[in-house]
Amino acid sequence: MWQRLEFLRRAQRDLDLTPEQRQRIEGYVKDSQEQIRRLWEPLAPRAKAEMDDLRQRIRGELSEVQRERFDQALAERSHKSFRDSERATNGTSRPLGKPGLRNPPSPQPAVP
């Protein structure tokens, strides 16, 4: 639900929707989310199991230090997802069409 609310907030702000447009679009988004939920519901447990298996296979290839870094990266990703959902609920995420850099480029050394 928070994704729908965040999408509508951003669309309203960035696209200057009329009240009628917002109402119709909100209905489209709500209907689509429900349809996607119904489609995803029977697949979700298998997809989660596959992702868990993949993580374990990857961990099996890593050294202890690499496993710690891998686990930390997964935990940070999970925490970031939570923060993003909180930010969306509070309406403080980026505007539509203006994605931020996930991994900003490293500074390049000056060429003499």
C-alpha positions as CSV (number, residue, x, y, z in Angstrom):
1,M,0.0,0.0,0.0
2,W,2.8,2.5,0.9
3,Q,4.2,2.0,-2.7
4,R,0.8,3.1,-4.1
5,L,0.6,6.1,-1.9
6,E,4.2,7.1,-2.6
7,F,3.6,6.7,-6.4
8,L,0.5,8.8,-6.2
9,R,2.2,11.5,-4.2
10,R,5.1,11.7,-6.6
11,A,2.8,11.7,-9.6
12,Q,0.7,14.4,-8.1
13,R,3.7,16.6,-7.4
14,D,5.7,15.9,-10.6
15,L,2.8,15.6,-13.1
16,D,0.4,18.2,-11.6
17,L,-2.5,15.8,-11.9
18,T,-6.1,17.1,-11.7
19,P,-8.2,15.6,-8.9
20,E,-10.1,13.5,-11.5
21,Q,-6.8,12.2,-13.0
22,R,-5.5,11.3,-9.6
23,Q,-8.7,9.5,-8.7
24,R,-8.7,7.5,-11.9
25,I,-5.0,6.7,-11.7
26,E,-5.3,5.7,-8.1
27,G,-8.0,3.2,-9.1
28,Y,-5.8,1.8,-11.9
29,V,-2.8,1.4,-9.6
30,K,-4.9,-0.2,-6.9
31,D,-6.5,-2.7,-9.3
32,S,-3.1,-3.5,-10.8
33,Q,-1.5,-4.1,-7.4
34,E,-4.3,-6.4,-6.5
35,Q,-3.9,-8.4,-9.7
36,I,-0.1,-8.6,-9.3
37,R,-0.6,-9.7,-5.7
38,R,-2.9,-12.5,-6.8
39,L,-0.4,-13.5,-9.5
40,W,2.6,-13.4,-7.1
41,E,1.0,-15.1,-4.1
42,P,1.4,-18.8,-5.3
43,L,5.0,-18.0,-6.5
44,A,6.3,-16.1,-3.5
45,P,7.3,-19.1,-1.3
46,R,9.1,-20.8,-4.2
47,A,10.9,-17.6,-5.1
48,K,12.0,-17.0,-1.5
49,A,13.2,-20.5,-1.2
50,E,15.2,-20.1,-4.5
51,M,16.8,-16.8,-3.2
52,D,17.7,-18.5,0.1
53,D,19.3,-21.4,-1.7
54,L,21.2,-19.0,-4.0
55,R,22.5,-17.1,-1.0
56,Q,23.7,-20.3,0.6
57,R,25.4,-21.5,-2.6
58,I,27.2,-18.2,-2.9
59,R,28.2,-18.3,0.8
60,G,29.7,-21.7,0.2
61,E,32.1,-20.3,-2.3
62,L,33.3,-17.5,-0.1
63,S,36.1,-17.3,2.5
64,E,35.1,-16.5,6.1
65,V,36.0,-12.8,5.6
66,Q,34.0,-12.7,2.3
67,R,31.0,-14.4,4.0
68,E,31.0,-11.7,6.7
69,R,31.1,-8.9,4.1
70,F,28.4,-10.7,2.0
71,D,26.2,-11.1,5.1
72,Q,26.8,-7.5,6.0
73,A,25.8,-6.4,2.5
74,L,22.6,-8.4,2.6
75,A,21.8,-6.9,6.0
76,E,22.4,-3.4,4.7
77,R,20.3,-4.0,1.7
78,S,17.5,-5.3,3.9
79,H,17.9,-2.2,6.2
80,K,17.9,0.1,3.1
81,S,14.7,-1.4,1.9
82,F,13.1,-0.8,5.3
83,R,14.4,2.8,5.3
84,D,13.1,3.4,1.8
85,S,9.6,2.1,2.8
86,E,9.7,4.4,5.8
87,R,10.8,7.3,3.6
88,A,8.0,6.6,1.1
89,T,5.5,6.5,3.9
90,N,6.7,9.9,5.1
91,G,6.8,11.3,1.5
92,T,10.5,12.2,1.5
93,S,11.7,10.1,-1.5
94,R,13.0,11.4,-4.8
95,P,10.7,12.8,-7.5
96,L,9.6,10.7,-10.5
97,G,12.1,10.6,-13.4
98,K,15.0,11.7,-11.3
99,P,16.8,8.6,-10.0
100,G,19.7,9.0,-7.7
101,L,23.0,7.3,-8.0
102,R,23.1,4.0,-6.1
103,N,26.9,3.7,-6.3
104,P,28.4,7.1,-7.0
105,P,31.5,7.0,-9.2
106,S,34.8,6.9,-7.5
107,P,36.8,10.2,-7.8
108,Q,39.2,10.0,-10.7
109,P,42.8,10.9,-10.1
110,A,43.9,14.1,-11.7
111,V,45.9,13.7,-14.9
112,P,49.1,15.7,-15.0
